[in-house]
Amino acid sequence: MLTKLNLEKVLFLDIETVAQSPEFSQLAEDFKTHWERKANFIGKENETAEDVYGRAGIYAEFGKIVCISVGFIKMENGVKTLRLKSFYHDHEKVLLSDFFELLNSYYNYRDAQLCAHNGKEFDFPYIARRALVNGITIPEILDLAGKKPWEVNHLDTLQLWKFGDYKHYTSLSLLTTIFNIPTPKDDIDGSMVNDVYWKDKDLKRIAIYCEKDVIALTQLFLKFRNESLVELENIITL
């Protein structure tokens, strides 16, 4: 199945999200109430709503997207090249609108595919939910309303790795280790993104981190197809 896909029609992506406010104390009172209820479910014993607010970015109702990085493969004279592009902005509506322009212009056809790691549980629904919050029309490729399962053009490397099993979450990092995929050692990880955004105000640093995840995702997908990886010199940032 995977080997029959046209790689040049697959858009690989990853998103980075943060809490909507720097601190729990800065939330509007109604949002504080809702987060306190959420904290009762996700917090450990003796943890307060403020203690767990750093995790708010995981949830589309309490977080926002600050970066979407994408990658697409081009075959040039028999050589695979991976081209990367990032959409990042303090205003979520701006970056979503720019990203949707890409989807509507180049991935608005039946054979187009989106690919992410845990994308079906996280990236794809998160993007769609935040689009609605921002009053933006969801692109056809992300809009699942009324579609049959086989009409949904979403690939998920986590689901592909499960092979129908109901095993626990397997991280992208672990899979790149298993498949001996070289990945650059980074100065941040996902747990640090919220602080890098709100405390360091460094969106570019987040975008670089996000792009590295897209590289890892793409290389993993190639491994799933038993194909050679994209060479480092053939990875281009647009």
C-alpha positions as CSV (number, residue, x, y, z in Angstrom):
1,M,0.0,0.0,0.0
2,L,2.6,2.6,1.1
3,T,4.9,1.8,-1.9
4,K,2.1,2.6,-4.3
5,L,1.7,6.1,-3.0
6,N,3.2,8.9,-5.0
7,L,5.6,10.5,-2.5
8,E,5.4,13.9,-4.3
9,K,1.7,14.1,-3.3
10,V,2.3,13.7,0.4
11,L,2.7,16.7,2.7
12,F,4.6,15.8,5.9
13,L,3.8,18.1,8.8
14,D,4.2,18.8,12.5
15,I,2.7,21.4,14.8
16,E,3.9,23.1,18.0
17,T,1.4,24.4,20.5
18,V,1.5,26.4,23.7
19,A,-0.9,27.5,26.4
20,Q,-3.1,30.5,25.4
21,S,-1.7,32.7,28.2
22,P,1.7,32.9,29.9
23,E,0.3,32.1,33.3
24,F,-2.8,30.5,34.8
25,S,-3.4,33.8,36.7
26,Q,-3.8,35.7,33.4
27,L,-6.7,33.6,32.2
28,A,-10.2,35.1,32.1
29,E,-12.3,33.9,35.1
30,D,-14.5,31.6,33.0
31,F,-11.4,29.9,31.5
32,K,-9.9,29.5,35.0
33,T,-13.0,27.6,36.0
34,H,-12.9,25.3,33.0
35,W,-9.1,24.7,33.5
36,E,-9.6,23.9,37.1
37,R,-12.1,21.2,36.1
38,K,-9.6,19.8,33.5
39,A,-6.8,19.9,36.1
40,N,-8.8,17.6,38.4
41,F,-8.5,14.9,35.7
42,I,-5.0,15.4,34.4
43,G,-3.2,16.5,37.6
44,K,-1.5,14.3,40.1
45,E,-2.3,14.3,43.8
46,N,-1.7,17.6,45.4
47,E,-1.1,19.4,42.0
48,T,-3.1,22.5,41.6
49,A,-4.6,24.0,38.4
50,E,-1.7,26.4,38.3
51,D,0.8,23.6,38.7
52,V,-0.4,21.8,35.5
53,Y,-1.1,24.8,33.4
54,G,2.1,24.3,31.5
55,R,0.4,21.3,29.8
56,A,-2.6,23.5,28.6
57,G,-1.1,23.7,25.1
58,I,-1.9,20.0,24.5
59,Y,-5.6,20.8,24.5
60,A,-7.1,22.8,21.6
61,E,-9.6,24.3,24.0
62,F,-6.9,25.9,26.1
63,G,-3.9,26.1,23.7
64,K,-3.0,27.7,20.4
65,I,-0.7,26.8,17.5
66,V,2.4,28.8,17.2
67,C,4.1,26.9,14.4
68,I,3.3,24.5,11.6
69,S,6.2,23.0,9.7
70,V,5.8,21.1,6.5
71,G,8.0,19.1,4.2
72,F,7.5,17.7,0.7
73,I,9.6,15.4,-1.4
74,K,10.7,16.2,-5.0
75,M,12.5,13.8,-7.3
76,E,15.1,15.6,-9.3
77,N,17.2,13.6,-11.7
78,G,16.5,10.4,-9.7
79,V,17.5,12.1,-6.4
80,K,15.1,12.7,-3.5
81,T,15.1,16.2,-2.2
82,L,13.1,17.3,0.9
83,R,11.9,20.8,1.0
84,L,10.9,22.4,4.3
85,K,8.7,25.4,5.1
86,S,7.5,26.8,8.4
87,F,4.5,28.9,9.2
88,Y,4.9,30.6,12.6
89,H,3.4,33.7,14.1
90,D,2.2,35.1,17.4
91,H,-1.3,35.5,15.9
92,E,-2.7,32.0,15.3
93,K,-5.2,33.2,12.7
94,V,-2.3,34.5,10.5
95,L,-0.3,31.3,10.5
96,L,-3.4,29.2,9.9
97,S,-4.5,31.4,7.0
98,D,-1.1,31.1,5.4
99,F,-0.9,27.4,5.9
100,F,-4.5,26.9,4.5
101,E,-3.5,28.9,1.4
102,L,-0.8,26.2,0.8
103,L,-3.3,23.4,1.3
104,N,-6.0,25.0,-0.9
105,S,-3.5,25.8,-3.7
106,Y,-1.5,22.6,-3.8
107,Y,-3.2,19.8,-1.8
108,N,-6.8,20.3,-2.8
109,Y,-7.2,17.2,-4.9
110,R,-8.3,13.6,-4.4
111,D,-4.8,12.0,-4.3
112,A,-3.2,14.4,-2.0
113,Q,-2.2,13.1,1.5
114,L,-1.2,14.6,4.8
115,C,1.2,12.7,7.0
116,A,2.1,13.3,10.7
117,H,3.1,11.2,13.7
118,N,0.1,10.8,15.9
119,G,-1.6,13.1,13.4
120,K,-5.0,11.5,13.6
121,E,-5.2,12.0,17.4
122,F,-3.4,15.3,17.7
123,D,-2.2,17.4,14.7
124,F,-5.1,17.1,12.3
125,P,-8.0,17.6,14.7
126,Y,-6.1,20.3,16.6
127,I,-5.6,22.3,13.4
128,A,-9.3,21.9,12.5
129,R,-10.5,22.9,15.9
130,R,-8.4,26.0,16.1
131,A,-9.5,26.9,12.6
132,L,-13.1,26.9,13.8
133,V,-12.2,29.0,16.9
134,N,-10.5,31.5,14.6
135,G,-13.5,31.6,12.2
136,I,-11.6,30.2,9.3
137,T,-13.0,27.7,6.8
138,I,-11.4,24.3,7.1
139,P,-9.7,23.1,3.9
140,E,-11.2,20.1,2.2
141,I,-8.3,17.8,3.1
142,L,-8.8,18.5,6.8
143,D,-12.6,18.6,6.9
144,L,-13.8,15.1,7.8
145,A,-17.6,15.9,8.0
146,G,-19.6,13.4,6.0
147,K,-16.6,11.6,4.7
148,K,-16.2,7.8,4.7
149,P,-13.0,6.4,6.3
150,W,-11.5,5.6,2.9
151,E,-12.1,9.2,1.8
152,V,-9.9,10.6,4.5
153,N,-6.5,11.3,3.1
154,H,-4.5,11.2,6.3
155,L,-1.4,9.1,7.0
156,D,-0.2,8.6,10.5
157,T,3.2,6.9,11.2
158,L,2.1,6.0,14.7
159,Q,-0.9,4.1,13.4
160,L,1.2,2.6,10.6
161,W,3.6,1.3,13.3
162,K,0.8,-0.2,15.3
163,F,-0.4,-2.5,12.5
164,G,-3.9,-2.5,14.1
165,D,-2.5,-3.3,17.6
166,Y,-3.7,-1.2,20.5
167,K,-0.3,-0.8,22.0
168,H,0.7,2.3,23.9
169,Y,2.1,5.5,22.3
170,T,5.4,5.1,20.5
171,S,7.3,8.3,20.2
172,L,8.8,9.5,16.9
173,S,12.2,9.8,18.7
174,L,12.0,6.1,19.7
175,L,11.2,5.0,16.2
176,T,14.0,7.0,14.7
177,T,16.3,5.2,17.1
178,I,14.9,1.8,16.2
179,F,15.4,2.5,12.5
180,N,18.8,4.1,13.0
181,I,17.7,7.3,11.4
182,P,20.2,10.1,12.1
183,T,18.6,13.0,13.9
184,P,20.4,16.2,15.1
185,K,20.7,16.6,18.8
186,D,18.5,19.6,19.6
187,D,18.7,22.2,22.4
188,I,15.0,21.8,23.2
189,D,12.3,19.2,23.4
190,G,8.6,19.3,23.3
191,S,8.2,19.9,27.0
192,M,10.2,23.1,26.7
193,V,8.2,24.7,23.8
194,N,5.8,26.6,26.1
195,D,8.6,28.3,28.1
196,V,10.6,29.0,24.9
197,Y,7.6,30.8,23.5
198,W,6.3,32.7,26.6
199,K,9.5,33.3,28.5
200,D,12.2,33.5,25.8
201,K,9.9,34.9,23.0
202,D,11.9,32.8,20.5
203,L,9.5,31.6,17.8
204,K,12.3,31.0,15.3
205,R,13.9,28.5,17.7
206,I,10.6,26.7,17.9
207,A,10.3,26.6,14.1
208,I,13.8,25.1,13.7
209,Y,12.9,22.4,16.3
210,C,9.6,21.7,14.5
211,E,11.3,21.4,11.1
212,K,13.7,18.8,12.6
213,D,10.7,16.7,13.6
214,V,9.3,16.9,10.0
215,I,12.7,15.7,8.7
216,A,12.5,12.7,11.2
217,L,8.9,12.0,10.2
218,T,9.7,12.0,6.5
219,Q,12.8,9.8,6.9
220,L,10.7,7.3,9.1
221,F,8.0,7.2,6.4
222,L,10.7,6.3,3.8
223,K,11.9,3.5,6.1
224,F,8.4,2.2,6.3
225,R,8.6,2.0,2.5
226,N,12.0,0.3,2.6
227,E,13.5,3.2,0.7
228,S,16.7,5.1,1.0
229,L,16.7,8.2,3.2
230,V,17.0,11.7,1.9
231,E,20.7,12.8,2.2
232,L,21.4,15.8,4.4
233,E,22.7,17.9,1.5
234,N,19.3,17.3,-0.3
235,I,17.3,18.8,2.6
236,I,16.4,22.4,1.7
237,T,14.6,25.1,3.8
238,L,12.5,27.5,1.8
